[in-house]
């Protein structure tokens, strides 16, 4: 990636530490194109589009995280004695959005797509010190479909 001038690791390290990087040039174009492709593709299947909040309240994250040890795996923010967690996946944000919703079975399936930046500590992960390329906080487009099970 360095030979193709697609990443600036030195400036990324200066700005953010060991996992920091700046995508450059065609890598930025490729990233944006992949995101756009995903959004356009899901449009064909009538997914409702959302852009997720990057953090959730502690009590909401507790209900939506699929990690039992989410407090150790996710980045925590504290403001005015309230705890918030940066999301690890857009699924957590969609879960929070739908948490108190009721769904009328004849109206199913409900389809959602959600774009977000995702944050994970990945403590102990191998490769975390490989110039920030293989293990990093990333951007995803998640898609979720709620539908009736056949045996209901």
Helices and strands as residue ranges (DSSP letters): E 7-8, H 9-16, E 22-23, H 25-43, E 48-51, E 55-57, H 58-64, H 70-73, E 76-79, E 82-86, H 90-98, G 105-107, E 110-118, E 138-146
